[in-house]
Amino acid sequence: MSAKKSPKSTPVVRKATPAATTRKSPVSAASTVPLIFGKRNYIFWGVGMGLVVIGFLLMLGGGMPDKDTWDPSLIYSFRRITLAPIFILAGLVVNIYAIFTRSE
């Protein structure tokens, strides 16, 4: 039996091109990309989130002082039924504005 020998292949040597040596690293290239949101967007977003939190805080409470009594004025008050949802919706509108407005 005879063993077949495969021909030896020569390694390919590539020369460095000037374009390959002047590439920027991914870290420096990412730092030059402008941010999507600016300072103004984040301020509006913070105000909107604050309004949402205030709205949820206005909804807190409503527990009955006694198990045997039912007082609808504690649950169905103006603060919980009207004022809190207005704050929450206003906060959501401000957040939508913060997302869609252009940063400067």
MOPAC internal coordinates of N, CA, C and O (Angstrom, degrees):
PM7 1SCF
backbone

  N    0.0000 0     0.00 0     0.00 0    0    0    0
  C    1.4344 1     0.00 0     0.00 0    1    0    0
  C    1.5115 1   110.40 1     0.00 0    2    1    0
  O    1.2310 1   122.45 1   -41.12 1    3    2    1
  N    1.2866 1   112.92 1   138.88 1    3    2    1
  C    1.4596 1   116.46 1   178.82 1    5    3    2
  C    1.5259 1   108.86 1  -115.40 1    6    5    3
  O    1.2310 1   120.75 1   -40.94 1    7    6    5
  N    1.3041 1   116.16 1   139.06 1    7    6    5
  C    1.4655 1   121.61 1   179.63 1    9    7    6
  C    1.5160 1   108.86 1   -91.33 1   10    9    7
  O    1.2310 1   121.38 1   -46.41 1   11   10    9
  N    1.3236 1   114.97 1   133.59 1   11   10    9
  C    1.4631 1   119.36 1   178.68 1   13   11   10
  C    1.5247 1   109.07 1   -85.29 1   14   13   11
  O    1.2310 1   121.47 1   -45.66 1   15   14   13
  N    1.2952 1   114.80 1   134.34 1   15   14   13
  C    1.4502 1   120.08 1   178.66 1   17   15   14
  C    1.5256 1   108.74 1  -102.58 1   18   17   15
  O    1.2310 1   121.58 1   -42.99 1   19   18   17
  N    1.3150 1   114.58 1   137.01 1   19   18   17
  C    1.4583 1   118.46 1   177.49 1   21   19   18
  C    1.5157 1   108.94 1   -86.69 1   22   21   19
  O    1.2310 1   120.82 1   -32.54 1   23   22   21
  N    1.3064 1   116.03 1   147.46 1   23   22   21
  C    1.4641 1   118.33 1   179.87 1   25   23   22
  C    1.5283 1   109.98 1   -68.07 1   26   25   23
  O    1.2310 1   120.92 1   -37.01 1   27   26   25
  N    1.3000 1   115.84 1   142.99 1   27   26   25
  C    1.4608 1   120.44 1   179.66 1   29   27   26
  C    1.5260 1   109.27 1   -74.02 1   30   29   27
  O    1.2310 1   122.08 1   -43.52 1   31   30   29
  N    1.3276 1   113.62 1   136.48 1   31   30   29
  C    1.4613 1   117.43 1   177.67 1   33   31   30
  C    1.5233 1   108.47 1  -101.11 1   34   33   31
  O    1.2310 1   121.30 1   -36.42 1   35   34   33
  N    1.2933 1   115.12 1   143.58 1   35   34   33
  C    1.4551 1   119.36 1   179.57 1   37   35   34
  C    1.5174 1   108.91 1   -89.73 1   38   37   35
  O    1.2310 1   119.53 1   -39.45 1   39   38   37
  N    1.3330 1   118.51 1   140.55 1   39   38   37
  C    1.4722 1   120.64 1   179.55 1   41   39   38
  C    1.5274 1   110.62 1   -68.46 1   42   41   39
  O    1.2310 1   121.27 1   -35.57 1   43   42   41
  N    1.2967 1   115.17 1   144.43 1   43   42   41
  C    1.4558 1   120.97 1  -179.97 1   45   43   42
  C    1.5182 1   108.27 1   -89.68 1   46   45   43
  O    1.2310 1   120.59 1   -54.57 1   47   46   45
  N    1.2969 1   116.48 1   125.43 1   47   46   45
  C    1.4573 1   122.12 1   179.12 1   49   47   46
  C    1.5195 1   108.26 1  -108.24 1   50   49   47
  O    1.2310 1   120.93 1   -56.33 1   51   50   49
  N    1.3129 1   115.83 1   123.67 1   51   50   49
  C    1.4535 1   120.47 1  -179.25 1   53   51   50
  C    1.5156 1   109.27 1  -106.18 1   54   53   51
  O    1.2310 1   121.40 1   -42.90 1   55   54   53
  N    1.2892 1   114.93 1   137.10 1   55   54   53
  C    1.4525 1   119.57 1   178.41 1   57   55   54
  C    1.5283 1   109.10 1   -86.37 1   58   57   55
  O    1.2310 1   121.16 1   -33.97 1   59   58   57
  N    1.3212 1   115.39 1   146.03 1   59   58   57
  C    1.4587 1   120.42 1   177.34 1   61   59   58
  C    1.5119 1   109.32 1   -73.38 1   62   61   59
  O    1.2310 1   121.36 1   -50.56 1   63   62   61
  N    1.3266 1   115.01 1   129.44 1   63   62   61
  C    1.4590 1   119.82 1   178.51 1   65   63   62
  C    1.5226 1   108.25 1   -92.83 1   66   65   63
  O    1.2310 1   119.51 1   -21.66 1   67   66   65
  N    1.3162 1   118.53 1   158.34 1   67   66   65
  C    1.4621 1   119.65 1   178.60 1   69   67   66
  C    1.5263 1   112.92 1   -61.40 1   70   69   67
  O    1.2310 1   119.76 1   146.66 1   71   70   69
  N    1.3315 1   118.06 1   -33.34 1   71   70   69
  C    1.4612 1   120.63 1   179.22 1   73   71   70
  C    1.5189 1   111.13 1   -65.86 1   74   73   71
  O    1.2310 1   120.36 1   144.18 1   75   74   73
  N    1.3194 1   116.92 1   -35.82 1   75   74   73
  C    1.4566 1   119.92 1  -178.93 1   77   75   74
  C    1.5152 1   111.38 1   -72.37 1   78   77   75
  O    1.2310 1   119.74 1   150.38 1   79   78   77
  N    1.3070 1   118.11 1   -29.62 1   79   78   77
  C    1.4618 1   119.91 1  -178.19 1   81   79   78
  C    1.5138 1   112.41 1   -83.04 1   82   81   79
  O    1.2310 1   119.56 1   161.58 1   83   82   81
  N    1.3375 1   118.45 1   -18.42 1   83   82   81
  C    1.4590 1   120.30 1  -178.62 1   85   83   82
  C    1.5261 1   113.02 1   -99.77 1   86   85   83
  O    1.2310 1   119.18 1  -169.96 1   87   86   85
  N    1.3018 1   119.16 1    10.04 1   87   86   85
  C    1.4620 1   121.13 1   178.68 1   89   87   86
  C    1.5215 1   109.93 1   -66.51 1   90   89   87
  O    1.2310 1   121.90 1   -35.60 1   91   90   89
  N    1.3340 1   113.98 1   144.40 1   91   90   89
  C    1.4577 1   119.20 1   177.06 1   93   91   90
  C    1.5150 1   108.95 1   -86.71 1   94   93   91
  O    1.2310 1   121.20 1   -29.15 1   95   94   93
  N    1.3094 1   115.31 1   150.85 1   95   94   93
  C    1.4536 1   118.84 1   176.99 1   97   95   94
  C    1.5263 1   109.06 1   -72.01 1   98   97   95
  O    1.2310 1   119.63 1   -23.13 1   99   98   97
  N    1.3298 1   118.32 1   156.87 1   99   98   97
  C    1.4750 1   120.04 1  -178.69 1  101   99   98
  C    1.5185 1   112.86 1   -60.42 1  102  101   99
  O    1.2310 1   120.10 1   150.71 1  103  102  101
  N    1.3299 1   117.42 1   -29.29 1  103  102  101
  C    1.4614 1   119.55 1  -178.40 1  105  103  102
  C    1.5193 1   110.40 1   -69.75 1  106  105  103
  O    1.2310 1   119.60 1   134.86 1  107  106  105
  N    1.3153 1   118.37 1   -45.14 1  107  106  105
  C    1.4630 1   119.80 1  -178.86 1  109  107  106
  C    1.5241 1   111.39 1   -71.72 1  110  109  107
  O    1.2310 1   119.90 1   148.73 1  111  110  109
  N    1.3217 1   117.79 1   -31.27 1  111  110  109
  C    1.4605 1   120.34 1   178.57 1  113  111  110
  C    1.5260 1   110.44 1   -70.11 1  114  113  111
  O    1.2310 1   119.83 1   144.77 1  115  114  113
  N    1.3146 1   117.93 1   -35.23 1  115  114  113
  C    1.4600 1   121.01 1  -179.39 1  117  115  114
  C    1.5219 1   111.21 1   -72.42 1  118  117  115
  O    1.2310 1   119.89 1   152.28 1  119  118  117
  N    1.3106 1   117.82 1   -27.72 1  119  118  117
  C    1.4536 1   119.25 1  -178.08 1  121  119  118
  C    1.5235 1   112.40 1   -74.38 1  122  121  119
  O    1.2310 1   119.72 1   162.43 1  123  122  121
  N    1.3203 1   118.14 1   -17.57 1  123  122  121
  C    1.4589 1   120.53 1   178.96 1  125  123  122
  C    1.5237 1   112.66 1   -88.40 1  126  125  123
  O    1.2310 1   119.63 1   170.03 1  127  126  125
  N    1.3148 1   118.31 1    -9.97 1  127  126  125
  C    1.4606 1   121.55 1   179.89 1  129  127  126
  C    1.5355 1   108.13 1   -76.19 1  130  129  127
  O    1.2310 1   119.78 1   -51.41 1  131  130  129
  N    1.3262 1   118.02 1   128.59 1  131  130  129
  C    1.4706 1   119.18 1  -179.66 1  133  131  130
  C    1.5268 1   110.65 1   -69.93 1  134  133  131
  O    1.2310 1   120.96 1   -30.19 1  135  134  133
  N    1.3198 1   115.76 1   149.81 1  135  134  133
  C    1.4567 1   121.13 1   178.68 1  137  135  134
  C    1.5276 1   109.86 1   -72.99 1  138  137  135
  O    1.2310 1   120.93 1   -26.76 1  139  138  137
  N    1.3104 1   115.83 1   153.24 1  139  138  137
  C    1.4593 1   120.51 1  -178.78 1  141  139  138
  C    1.5202 1   110.43 1   -71.88 1  142  141  139
  O    1.2310 1   120.34 1   135.75 1  143  142  141
  N    1.3289 1   116.95 1   -44.25 1  143  142  141
  C    1.4557 1   121.70 1  -178.58 1  145  143  142
  C    1.5155 1   109.86 1  -106.65 1  146  145  143
  O    1.2310 1   121.36 1   -35.77 1  147  146  145
  N    1.3161 1   115.00 1   144.23 1  147  146  145
  C    1.4505 1   120.95 1   177.27 1  149  147  146
  C    1.5162 1   110.40 1  -101.10 1  150  149  147
  O    1.2310 1   121.32 1     5.94 1  151  150  149
  N    1.3199 1   115.08 1  -174.06 1  151  150  149
  C    1.4583 1   121.00 1  -178.20 1  153  151  150
  C    1.5300 1   111.09 1   -62.27 1  154  153  151
  O    1.2310 1   121.02 1   140.68 1  155  154  153
  N    1.3337 1   115.65 1   -39.32 1  155  154  153
  C    1.4597 1   120.39 1  -179.43 1  157  155  154
  C    1.5312 1   111.56 1   -62.56 1  158  157  155
  O    1.2310 1   120.29 1   140.52 1  159  158  157
  N    1.3353 1   117.06 1   -39.48 1  159  158  157
  C    1.4647 1   120.98 1   178.64 1  161  159  158
  C    1.5278 1   110.68 1   -62.13 1  162  161  159
  O    1.2310 1   120.64 1   135.92 1  163  162  161
  N    1.3182 1   116.38 1   -44.08 1  163  162  161
  C    1.4632 1   119.63 1  -178.99 1  165  163  162
  C    1.5300 1   112.04 1   -68.28 1  166  165  163
  O    1.2310 1   120.14 1   147.19 1  167  166  165
  N    1.3115 1   117.35 1   -32.81 1  167  166  165
  C    1.4692 1   119.59 1   176.29 1  169  167  166
  C    1.5230 1   109.99 1   -65.42 1  170  169  167
  O    1.2310 1   120.37 1   133.21 1  171  170  169
  N    1.3324 1   116.89 1   -46.79 1  171  170  169
  C    1.4731 1   119.88 1   177.53 1  173  171  170
  C    1.5217 1   111.27 1   -62.48 1  174  173  171
  O    1.2310 1   120.33 1   140.79 1  175  174  173
  N    1.3294 1   116.97 1   -39.21 1  175  174  173
  C    1.4613 1   119.86 1   178.92 1  177  175  174
  C    1.5311 1   110.83 1   -63.42 1  178  177  175
  O    1.2310 1   120.34 1   138.55 1  179  178  177
  N    1.3238 1   116.96 1   -41.45 1  179  178  177
  C    1.4669 1   120.55 1   178.18 1  181  179  178
  C    1.5113 1   112.32 1   -64.20 1  182  181  179
  O    1.2310 1   120.56 1   138.69 1  183  182  181
  N    1.3367 1   116.54 1   -41.31 1  183  182  181
  C    1.4702 1   120.26 1   177.67 1  185  183  182
  C    1.5298 1   110.06 1   -63.93 1  186  185  183
  O    1.2310 1   120.33 1   137.34 1  187  186  185
  N    1.3248 1   116.97 1   -42.66 1  187  186  185
  C    1.4726 1   120.17 1   178.86 1  189  187  186
  C    1.5196 1   112.31 1   -63.00 1  190  189  187
  O    1.2310 1   120.65 1   136.91 1  191  190  189
  N    1.3255 1   116.37 1   -43.09 1  191  190  189
  C    1.4670 1   118.87 1   178.52 1  193  191  190
  C    1.5241 1   110.83 1   -66.52 1  194  193  191
  O    1.2310 1   120.29 1   144.94 1  195  194  193
  N    1.3194 1   117.05 1   -35.06 1  195  194  193
  C    1.4603 1   120.13 1   176.22 1  197  195  194
  C    1.5214 1   111.75 1   -62.59 1  198  197  195
  O    1.2310 1   120.44 1   138.02 1  199  198  197
  N    1.3372 1   116.76 1   -41.98 1  199  198  197
  C    1.4655 1   120.22 1   177.57 1  201  199  198
  C    1.5303 1   111.46 1   -63.80 1  202  201  199
  O    1.2310 1   120.21 1   140.71 1  203  202  201
  N    1.3251 1   117.20 1   -39.29 1  203  202  201
  C    1.4681 1   120.20 1   178.20 1  205  203  202
  C    1.5290 1   110.25 1   -64.20 1  206  205  203
  O    1.2310 1   120.35 1   136.03 1  207  206  205
  N    1.3176 1   116.93 1   -43.97 1  207  206  205
  C    1.4745 1   120.53 1   179.58 1  209  207  206
  C    1.5220 1   110.48 1   -63.95 1  210  209  207
  O    1.2310 1   119.89 1   137.70 1  211  210  209
  N    1.3261 1   117.82 1   -42.30 1  211  210  209
  C    1.4680 1   120.55 1   177.42 1  213  211  210
  C    1.5244 1   110.36 1   -61.40 1  214  213  211
  O    1.2310 1   120.11 1   139.90 1  215  214  213
  N    1.3250 1   117.40 1   -40.10 1  215  214  213
  C    1.4628 1   120.42 1   177.97 1  217  215  214
  C    1.5204 1   112.61 1   -61.83 1  218  217  215
  O    1.2310 1   120.64 1   138.00 1  219  218  217
  N    1.3355 1   116.38 1   -42.00 1  219  218  217
  C    1.4619 1   118.59 1   178.24 1  221  219  218
  C    1.5240 1   111.64 1   -70.05 1  222  221  219
  O    1.2310 1   120.11 1   145.68 1  223  222  221
  N    1.3200 1   117.39 1   -34.32 1  223  222  221
  C    1.4672 1   119.58 1   176.79 1  225  223  222
  C    1.5256 1   111.33 1   -66.67 1  226  225  223
  O    1.2310 1   120.36 1   146.60 1  227  226  225
  N    1.3368 1   116.91 1   -33.40 1  227  226  225
  C    1.4594 1   119.87 1   176.49 1  229  227  226
  C    1.5291 1   112.12 1   -67.33 1  230  229  227
  O    1.2310 1   120.21 1   155.19 1  231  230  229
  N    1.3177 1   117.20 1   -24.81 1  231  230  229
  C    1.4678 1   120.61 1   179.04 1  233  231  230
  C    1.5252 1   112.94 1   -82.04 1  234  233  231
  O    1.2310 1   120.04 1   167.36 1  235  234  233
  N    1.3124 1   117.53 1   -12.64 1  235  234  233
  C    1.4743 1   120.10 1  -177.14 1  237  235  234
  C    1.5187 1   111.72 1   -63.09 1  238  237  235
  O    1.2310 1   121.51 1   -21.48 1  239  238  237
  N    1.3092 1   114.71 1   158.52 1  239  238  237
  C    1.4636 1   120.86 1   175.74 1  241  239  238
  C    1.5039 1   111.64 1    92.65 1  242  241  239
  O    1.2310 1   121.17 1    19.71 1  243  242  241
  N    1.3112 1   115.36 1  -160.29 1  243  242  241
  C    1.4506 1   120.51 1   177.47 1  245  243  242
  C    1.5121 1   113.78 1    99.09 1  246  245  243
  O    1.2310 1   120.50 1  -173.72 1  247  246  245
  N    1.3145 1   116.66 1     6.28 1  247  246  245
  C    1.4526 1   118.47 1   177.80 1  249  247  246
  C    1.5239 1   110.77 1   -72.81 1  250  249  247
  O    1.2310 1   120.78 1   -36.40 1  251  250  249
  N    1.2948 1   116.11 1   143.60 1  251  250  249
  C    1.4585 1   121.11 1  -179.69 1  253  251  250
  C    1.5330 1   109.79 1   -76.56 1  254  253  251
  O    1.2310 1   119.94 1   -41.50 1  255  254  253
  N    1.3244 1   117.72 1   138.50 1  255  254  253
  C    1.4675 1   119.68 1  -179.87 1  257  255  254
  C    1.5289 1   112.58 1   -68.22 1  258  257  255
  O    1.2310 1   120.35 1   154.24 1  259  258  257
  N    1.3240 1   116.93 1   -25.76 1  259  258  257
  C    1.4624 1   121.48 1  -178.85 1  261  259  258
  C    1.5232 1   108.10 1  -134.55 1  262  261  259
  O    1.2310 1   120.08 1   -39.08 1  263  262  261
  N    1.3292 1   117.45 1   140.92 1  263  262  261
  C    1.4659 1   121.37 1  -179.11 1  265  263  262
  C    1.5208 1   112.57 1   -66.10 1  266  265  263
  O    1.2310 1   120.45 1   151.12 1  267  266  265
  N    1.3271 1   116.74 1   -28.88 1  267  266  265
  C    1.4616 1   120.48 1  -173.55 1  269  267  266
  C    1.5262 1   113.87 1   -87.55 1  270  269  267
  O    1.2310 1   119.53 1   173.07 1  271  270  269
  N    1.3232 1   118.49 1    -6.93 1  271  270  269
  C    1.4600 1   119.77 1  -178.16 1  273  271  270
  C    1.5203 1   110.22 1  -116.22 1  274  273  271
  O    1.2310 1   121.40 1   -28.57 1  275  274  273
  N    1.3183 1   114.92 1   151.43 1  275  274  273
  C    1.4648 1   121.30 1   177.56 1  277  275  274
  C    1.5175 1   107.55 1  -123.50 1  278  277  275
  O    1.2310 1   120.91 1   -61.31 1  279  278  277
  N    1.3361 1   115.86 1   118.69 1  279  278  277
  C    1.4522 1   121.18 1  -179.84 1  281  279  278
  C    1.5291 1   108.15 1  -118.12 1  282  281  279
  O    1.2310 1   119.67 1   -78.95 1  283  282  281
  N    1.3309 1   118.24 1   101.05 1  283  282  281
  C    1.4631 1   120.22 1  -177.62 1  285  283  282
  C    1.5262 1   113.77 1   -66.67 1  286  285  283
  O    1.2310 1   119.79 1   160.09 1  287  286  285
  N    1.3255 1   118.00 1   -19.91 1  287  286  285
  C    1.4622 1   119.34 1  -179.47 1  289  287  286
  C    1.5331 1   111.27 1   -69.68 1  290  289  287
  O    1.2310 1   119.48 1   160.12 1  291  290  289
  N    1.3210 1   118.60 1   -19.88 1  291  290  289
  C    1.4702 1   120.62 1   176.94 1  293  291  290
  C    1.5292 1   111.32 1   -76.51 1  294  293  291
  O    1.2310 1   120.77 1   142.01 1  295  294  293
  N    1.3147 1   116.14 1   -37.99 1  295  294  293
  C    1.4616 1   119.70 1  -177.79 1  297  295  294
  C    1.5216 1   111.13 1   -86.64 1  298  297  295
  O    1.2310 1   120.00 1   133.84 1  299  298  297
  N    1.3186 1   117.61 1   -46.16 1  299  298  297
  C    1.4544 1   122.37 1  -174.14 1  301  299  298
  C    1.5230 1   111.60 1   -96.79 1  302  301  299
  O    1.2310 1   120.10 1  -132.63 1  303  302  301
  N    1.3014 1   117.41 1    47.37 1  303  302  301
  C    1.4618 1   120.51 1   179.21 1  305  303  302
  C    1.5274 1   110.21 1   -85.51 1  306  305  303
  O    1.2310 1   121.24 1   -16.32 1  307  306  305
  N    1.3293 1   115.24 1   163.68 1  307  306  305
  C    1.4600 1   121.15 1   179.33 1  309  307  306
  C    1.5253 1   110.74 1   -59.87 1  310  309  307
  O    1.2310 1   120.56 1   142.44 1  311  310  309
  N    1.3024 1   116.53 1   -37.56 1  311  310  309
  C    1.4644 1   120.97 1  -177.50 1  313  311  310
  C    1.5226 1   111.31 1   -63.25 1  314  313  311
  O    1.2310 1   119.44 1   137.38 1  315  314  313
  N    1.3232 1   118.68 1   -42.62 1  315  314  313
  C    1.4681 1   121.92 1  -176.70 1  317  315  314
  C    1.5258 1   113.55 1   -83.49 1  318  317  315
  O    1.2310 1   119.77 1   147.17 1  319  318  317
  N    1.2947 1   118.05 1   -32.83 1  319  318  317
  C    1.4575 1   121.05 1  -173.90 1  321  319  318
  C    1.5307 1   112.10 1   -90.60 1  322  321  319
  O    1.2310 1   119.66 1   148.27 1  323  322  321
  N    1.3153 1   118.25 1   -31.73 1  323  322  321
  C    1.4580 1   120.60 1  -173.95 1  325  323  322
  C    1.5272 1   112.94 1  -116.22 1  326  325  323
  O    1.2310 1   120.40 1   127.02 1  327  326  325
  N    1.3130 1   116.84 1   -52.98 1  327  326  325
  C    1.4586 1   121.02 1  -172.02 1  329  327  326
  C    1.5304 1   112.58 1   -68.41 1  330  329  327
  O    1.2310 1   119.71 1   134.38 1  331  330  329
  N    1.3199 1   118.16 1   -45.62 1  331  330  329
  C    1.4686 1   121.12 1  -178.51 1  333  331  330
  C    1.5305 1   112.36 1   -63.09 1  334  333  331
  O    1.2310 1   118.81 1   133.51 1  335  334  333
  N    1.3303 1   119.87 1   -46.49 1  335  334  333
  C    1.4677 1   118.36 1   176.97 1  337  335  334
  C    1.5293 1   113.48 1   -63.02 1  338  337  335
  O    1.2310 1   119.94 1   147.92 1  339  338  337
  N    1.3281 1   117.73 1   -32.08 1  339  338  337
  C    1.4623 1   119.67 1   176.65 1  341  339  338
  C    1.5179 1   110.39 1   -63.73 1  342  341  339
  O    1.2310 1   120.02 1   136.76 1  343  342  341
  N    1.3287 1   117.57 1   -43.24 1  343  342  341
  C    1.4601 1   121.46 1   177.72 1  345  343  342
  C    1.5257 1   111.06 1   -62.63 1  346  345  343
  O    1.2310 1   120.29 1   137.06 1  347  346  345
  N    1.3182 1   117.05 1   -42.94 1  347  346  345
  C    1.4626 1   120.49 1  -178.48 1  349  347  346
  C    1.5314 1   110.91 1   -65.73 1  350  349  347
  O    1.2310 1   120.17 1   134.33 1  351  350  349
  N    1.3152 1   117.28 1   -45.67 1  351  350  349
  C    1.4610 1   120.03 1   179.08 1  353  351  350
  C    1.5295 1   111.66 1   -65.24 1  354  353  351
  O    1.2310 1   120.31 1   141.45 1  355  354  353
  N    1.3259 1   117.01 1   -38.55 1  355  354  353
  C    1.4655 1   120.04 1   177.32 1  357  355  354
  C    1.5258 1   110.07 1   -63.49 1  358  357  355
  O    1.2310 1   120.18 1   140.19 1  359  358  357
  N    1.3293 1   117.26 1   -39.81 1  359  358  357
  C    1.4549 1   120.64 1   177.34 1  361  359  358
  C    1.5138 1   112.26 1   -64.10 1  362  361  359
  O    1.2310 1   120.21 1   140.37 1  363  362  361
  N    1.3215 1   117.21 1   -39.63 1  363  362  361
  C    1.4595 1   120.36 1   178.28 1  365  363  362
  C    1.5265 1   111.47 1   -67.37 1  366  365  363
  O    1.2310 1   120.25 1   141.98 1  367  366  365
  N    1.3150 1   117.13 1   -38.02 1  367  366  365
  C    1.4665 1   120.39 1   177.46 1  369  367  366
  C    1.5259 1   110.48 1   -65.07 1  370  369  367
  O    1.2310 1   120.22 1   138.47 1  371  370  369
  N    1.3256 1   117.18 1   -41.53 1  371  370  369
  C    1.4729 1   120.55 1   178.24 1  373  371  370
  C    1.5297 1   109.85 1   -64.97 1  374  373  371
  O    1.2310 1   119.86 1   141.15 1  375  374  373
  N    1.3216 1   117.88 1   -38.85 1  375  374  373
  C    1.4665 1   120.39 1   177.71 1  377  375  374
  C    1.5250 1   111.37 1   -65.01 1  378  377  375
  O    1.2310 1   119.80 1   139.86 1  379  378  377
  N    1.3149 1   117.99 1   -40.14 1  379  378  377
  C    1.4656 1   120.78 1   177.37 1  381  379  378
  C    1.5264 1   109.84 1   -63.95 1  382  381  379
  O    1.2310 1   120.58 1   138.73 1  383  382  381
  N    1.3244 1   116.49 1   -41.27 1  383  382  381
  C    1.4652 1   119.70 1   176.77 1  385  383  382
  C    1.5319 1   110.52 1   -62.70 1  386  385  383
  O    1.2310 1   120.39 1   139.74 1  387  386  385
  N    1.3201 1   116.85 1   -40.26 1  387  386  385
  C    1.4648 1   120.30 1   179.99 1  389  387  386
  C    1.5249 1   111.53 1   -63.72 1  390  389  387
  O    1.2310 1   120.08 1   147.06 1  391  390  389
  N    1.3026 1   117.46 1   -32.94 1  391  390  389
  C    1.4642 1   120.39 1  -179.37 1  393  391  390
  C    1.5272 1   110.52 1   -76.99 1  394  393  391
  O    1.2310 1   120.01 1   139.02 1  395  394  393
  N    1.3148 1   117.58 1   -40.98 1  395  394  393
  C    1.4652 1   120.35 1  -172.33 1  397  395  394
  C    1.5187 1   114.65 1   -89.26 1  398  397  395
  O    1.2310 1   119.39 1   166.74 1  399  398  397
  N    1.3157 1   118.76 1   -13.26 1  399  398  397
  C    1.4596 1   118.99 1   179.02 1  401  399  398
  C    1.5298 1   109.73 1   -77.46 1  402  401  399
  O    1.2310 1   120.75 1   -31.21 1  403  402  401
  N    1.3140 1   116.18 1   148.79 1  403  402  401
  C    1.4660 1   120.18 1  -178.39 1  405  403  402
  C    1.5220 1   110.10 1   -79.81 1  406  405  403
  O    1.2310 1   121.12 1   -38.79 1  407  406  405
  N    1.3155 1   115.46 1   141.21 1  407  406  405
  C    1.4572 1   119.33 1   176.43 1  409  407  406
  C    1.5196 1   108.70 1   -83.48 1  410  409  407
  O    1.2310 1   120.69 1   -28.02 1  411  410  409
  N    1.2966 1   116.29 1   151.98 1  411  410  409
  C    1.4595 1   120.46 1  -177.39 1  413  411  410
  C    1.4959 1   111.68 1  -104.78 1  414  413  411
  O    1.2310 1   120.10 1   180.00 1  415  414  413

